[in-house]
Structures are given as C-alpha cells and as structure tokens.
Amino acid sequence: MAKDTDQTFPEIREAVRKLCARFPGAYWRALDREREYPTEFVAALTEAGFLSVLIPEEYGGSGLGLGAGAAVLEEIHRSGGNGGACHAQMYTMGVVLRHGSPAQKEAYLPKVASGELRLQAFGVTEPDAGTDTTRITTFARRDGDHYVVSGKKLWISRAEHSDLMVLLCRTTARADAAKPSDGMSVLLVDMREAVGNGLTIRPVRTMLNHATTELFFEDLRVPVESLIGEAGKGFRYILDGMNAERILIAAECIGDAKFFIDRASAYARERQVFGRPIGENQGVQFPIARAFVQMTAASHMVDHAASLFEAGQPCGTEANMAKLVASEASWYAADMCVQTHGGFGFAEEYDIERKFRETRLYQVAPISTNLILSHVATHVLDLPKSF
Ligand SMILES: Cc1cc2nc3c(=O)[nH]c(=O)nc-3n(C[C@H](O)[C@H](O)[C@H](O)COP(=O)(O)OP(=O)(O)OC[C@H]3O[C@@H](n4cnc5c(N)ncnc54)[C@H](O)[C@@H]3O)c2cc1C
C-alpha cells in the first residue's frame, strides 16, 4: 500500500477496512455481473453505524463532521468496494436536518440513523432539463391536504432501495415565478406508499452497477405534511446538500485513486518482463508517481472543502473544485493502472476494469466538469456568463 500523506480518523479507517475485508473483489464482481444491489454490505455498514456518522447524537447518529463521512467512503473505495449503493443514506437526510420541522426531524432522523428507514433517493434530474435544474417540469399541484405530482425523472439512483425520497418539483411554473430558481419545492415521498399508486420505477442499465432508475409520476398523491421547509424555496435547500454530496464523492474518488495506485505499484514490483520487474522502468514508474502526486494534491483540496463545510463557511466553490480535481485524479490513476497491468488490466478477476468503469462516473455526476469550470470562470474569475 502507498504511504498515506494524511491519516485523519485512523480508528474509523481501520474499522471500515476490517469490515470491507469481509466483502472482497469476488463479492463485487458477482454483483456487477448481475447488476445486483450489495444488500449484505449495506446492512453491515448500517449495523456498524457508518452510515449515520453525520446525524447528530440527539437523533441517534454519531454527530461527527463531514471529514468522518469522507474517511468512511474513501476507505470503502480504497478497499475495492463502492459506496455508491448507500452513500446517499449519509447525506440526503441533511435537507430534513437543516430545513425540516421539529416534528419531521423527530419522525425521520432517528429511524434513518438506525437504518429502519432508508432515505437514499434524491430526485432532481429530468430528461428534458439536464443540468439546467430550473427547467424541471415535474409539478406538484395542491389539492386540499395533498399535493398531486405529475412528471418524470431520470437517473434517480437507489429508488428501488429507498423507503423515502427527497423529490424536487415545481409548485409554481417557471414562467410564473419571480426568478427561475423560485417556485420549486422539496417533498419527502414515502416510496412504500407511492410505488404502484402513481409512481412507476423503471431501472436503467448502465456501464456500472449503480441501481439507477427512471421515475414516472402520474397523479401521485403526497400529503402536504411531506413538504420540507417552505413551498417555493426548494432549490436553495437542495443546493446546501449538494456541497456535502460533492465533497463526499470527491473522497470516494480519492479512495479509488489510492486503490489504483496500490494495485499498480504492487503489480509493477512483481511482474517480470525482460528479466526484471516492469516497475524498474521509469516509463512505468513515472505514471504511478504522477498519479500519487495528483491524488495527494486533490486529497488536500477535499480536506480543505470538508473543513470549510464543517465550520459552516461558504464552500460551494471549494466543494466543486475538490470534486473536479479528485475525479480527474481518480480517472488518471484508473487509466494508469490499466496500462501498468497490460492485458491483465482488462481481465475481470483483477477488479481493475470494474473500478475503471465505476470511477468514470464522477466526471459526469453529480455535476459534470464543464459546469464546475463554468462556475469557477464566472463566480471566481469574474468572466462573462455564457448562459
Ligand atoms: C449513474 C448515474 C447516477 C445518477 N444519479 C442521480 C441521482 O440519484 N439523482 C439525480 O437527481 N441525478 C442523478 N444523476 C444525474 C447526474 O447528476 C447528471 O447526469 C449530471 O448532472 C449531468 O447532467 P445531464 O446528464 O443532464 O447532462 P446535460 O446537462 O445534458 O449535459 C451533457 C454534457 O454537456 C455539457 N454541458 C451542458 N451545458 C453546458 C454548457 N452550458 N457549457 C458547457 N458544457 C455544457 C455537460 O457538462 C455534459 O458534459 C445520475 C447520473 C448517472 C449517470
């Protein structure tokens, strides 16, 4: 294993590593082949309390900061596993914690902390809106003590494995709102009641095992008590949670990069070609060293963004930059690792091709690289807006 330049939360990391050792490559390969959900792994993480680290102690969690959540996810990814099946259970509750009523917090957070309720579906993206979230059209019309929801969502991960979903929808049409970002609201949808009663879930098969889906709403009735915060202000509530999501996903990228660097270094030391280890050639060494340099730099950016978040400081730019550099570092490391392994980089049993496919996602989701660059260009560098 490559030497770590930082060792935050050593006890948490050690415990996560031990847990992950029970779920080796063969476990993830079998699931990947069938596109199945890692139920046993998620149950073990839940039981060990790793998915409730960010929930305050008064609601049954560990009350730790974002850095602790980042350490958990980084170690899962470094071990060769994937946190994508359940990372949202850690942070989706943030919208209830920050904007829910006292009654909603009491009703949901202790059960999310214990794992009795899975709150890990986050319904924002729509096929016709893309990254321009203000163009979403899924609409919740008030009808007495219910909202009646119609529309569709795409790429909603873990919807089939969630009891609750945070849904962003319009309660005022874009054309009638004072600003494009006004008029959107957050509903906490009970999936157990919704499916078959106005909500249809259709799985979307992708290049990685991510349990992602398409959702169709046809006059789904949702009680008004499910509204989080004030109607019309949902976009702002969602943005808060996105910073946490970007920082945690950046930590997963750091874990992926470490996985690739560990594997490539070990292979380069052992594999003999032309009568010597391939790692003796600088043409093989330097890409591994470069991957380590990039990962280390990105890791510091992730820590910086996480400390700002923990201190309650504005961190939108830093969270975005952390996600950008970490996703690029993990992708560079993935490509390097395949190259270092030659033909074996393509063999399923090495887990490298699987992790290569998995880490590619993070330059597109939860936000694509171009949109981050656009944010930095216009919000930090004061360049003219292009859209
Ligand atoms: C496996 C997977 C899981 C996901 N899970 C979820 C989930 O659980 N919940 C959820 O709500 N969403 C989810 N998403 C959606 C994800 O957040 C989006 O795919 C992502 O934000 C990119 O949006 P888009 O696909 O609509 O791309 P588009 O907005 O259509 O953009 C396509 C490309 O064009 C570029 N582009 C667009 N506009 C501009 C511009 N003005 N300037 C420069 N470049 C531009 C983008 O950078 C991108 O590369 C998931 C996606 C995937 C693939």
The ligand as a MOL file (V3000), in Angstrom:
LIG
                    3D

  0  0  0     0  0            999 V3000
M  V30 BEGIN CTAB
M  V30 COUNTS 53 58 0 0 0
M  V30 BEGIN ATOM
M  V30 1 C -25.1660 6.6340 -12.9340 0
M  V30 2 C -25.8070 7.9580 -12.6490 0
M  V30 3 C -26.4170 8.1690 -11.4290 0
M  V30 4 C -27.0630 9.3820 -11.1710 0
M  V30 5 N -27.7660 9.5400 -10.0060 0
M  V30 6 C -28.5730 10.6370 -9.8520 0
M  V30 7 C -29.4590 10.7390 -8.7300 0
M  V30 8 O -29.5160 9.8630 -7.8560 0
M  V30 9 N -30.2830 11.8250 -8.6500 0
M  V30 10 C -30.2860 12.8040 -9.6080 0
M  V30 11 O -31.0640 13.7500 -9.4650 0
M  V30 12 N -29.4390 12.7490 -10.6830 0
M  V30 13 C -28.5850 11.6910 -10.8190 0
M  V30 14 N -27.7480 11.5940 -11.9180 0
M  V30 15 C -27.7710 12.6610 -12.9250 0
M  V30 16 C -26.4680 13.4650 -12.9800 0
M  V30 17 O -26.4140 14.3580 -11.8950 0
M  V30 18 C -26.4220 14.1470 -14.3420 0
M  V30 19 O -26.2600 13.1370 -15.3260 0
M  V30 20 C -25.3190 15.1600 -14.4380 0
M  V30 21 O -25.5560 16.2480 -13.5780 0
M  V30 22 C -25.1700 15.6770 -15.8690 0
M  V30 23 O -26.4260 16.1000 -16.3300 0
M  V30 24 P -27.0450 15.5480 -17.7090 0
M  V30 25 O -26.7930 14.0900 -17.7780 0
M  V30 26 O -28.4280 16.0180 -17.7950 0
M  V30 27 O -26.1410 16.2140 -18.7980 0
M  V30 28 P -26.5140 17.5180 -19.6980 0
M  V30 29 O -26.9340 18.6600 -18.8350 0
M  V30 30 O -27.4320 17.0840 -20.7860 0
M  V30 31 O -25.0850 17.8270 -20.3060 0
M  V30 32 C -24.4370 16.9840 -21.2610 0
M  V30 33 C -22.9880 17.4420 -21.4210 0
M  V30 34 O -22.9650 18.7820 -21.9130 0
M  V30 35 C -22.2190 19.6120 -21.0490 0
M  V30 36 N -22.8740 20.9290 -20.9660 0
M  V30 37 C -24.2030 21.1900 -20.7970 0
M  V30 38 N -24.4150 22.5190 -20.7930 0
M  V30 39 C -23.1980 23.1030 -20.9540 0
M  V30 40 C -22.7540 24.4500 -21.0080 0
M  V30 41 N -23.6120 25.4900 -20.9070 0
M  V30 42 N -21.4410 24.6850 -21.1720 0
M  V30 43 C -20.5500 23.6570 -21.2870 0
M  V30 44 N -20.9070 22.3700 -21.2340 0
M  V30 45 C -22.2190 22.0950 -21.0670 0
M  V30 46 C -22.2100 18.9280 -19.7000 0
M  V30 47 O -21.0510 19.2900 -18.9640 0
M  V30 48 C -22.2050 17.4600 -20.1140 0
M  V30 49 O -20.8880 17.0290 -20.2980 0
M  V30 50 C -27.0370 10.4140 -12.1600 0
M  V30 51 C -26.3840 10.2030 -13.3790 0
M  V30 52 C -25.7890 8.9850 -13.6340 0
M  V30 53 C -25.1440 8.7900 -14.9820 0
M  V30 END ATOM
M  V30 BEGIN BOND
M  V30 1 1 1 2
M  V30 2 1 2 3
M  V30 3 2 2 52
M  V30 4 2 3 4
M  V30 5 1 4 5
M  V30 6 1 4 50
M  V30 7 2 5 6
M  V30 8 1 6 7
M  V30 9 1 6 13
M  V30 10 2 7 8
M  V30 11 1 7 9
M  V30 12 1 9 10
M  V30 13 2 10 11
M  V30 14 1 10 12
M  V30 15 2 12 13
M  V30 16 1 13 14
M  V30 17 1 14 15
M  V30 18 1 14 50
M  V30 19 1 15 16
M  V30 20 1 16 17
M  V30 21 1 16 18
M  V30 22 1 18 19
M  V30 23 1 18 20
M  V30 24 1 20 21
M  V30 25 1 20 22
M  V30 26 1 22 23
M  V30 27 1 23 24
M  V30 28 2 24 25
M  V30 29 1 24 26
M  V30 30 1 24 27
M  V30 31 1 27 28
M  V30 32 2 28 29
M  V30 33 1 28 30
M  V30 34 1 28 31
M  V30 35 1 31 32
M  V30 36 1 32 33
M  V30 37 1 33 34
M  V30 38 1 33 48
M  V30 39 1 34 35
M  V30 40 1 35 36
M  V30 41 1 35 46
M  V30 42 1 36 37
M  V30 43 1 36 45
M  V30 44 2 37 38
M  V30 45 1 38 39
M  V30 46 1 39 40
M  V30 47 2 39 45
M  V30 48 1 40 41
M  V30 49 2 40 42
M  V30 50 1 42 43
M  V30 51 2 43 44
M  V30 52 1 44 45
M  V30 53 1 46 47
M  V30 54 1 46 48
M  V30 55 1 48 49
M  V30 56 2 50 51
M  V30 57 1 51 52
M  V30 58 1 52 53
M  V30 END BOND
M  V30 END CTAB
M  END
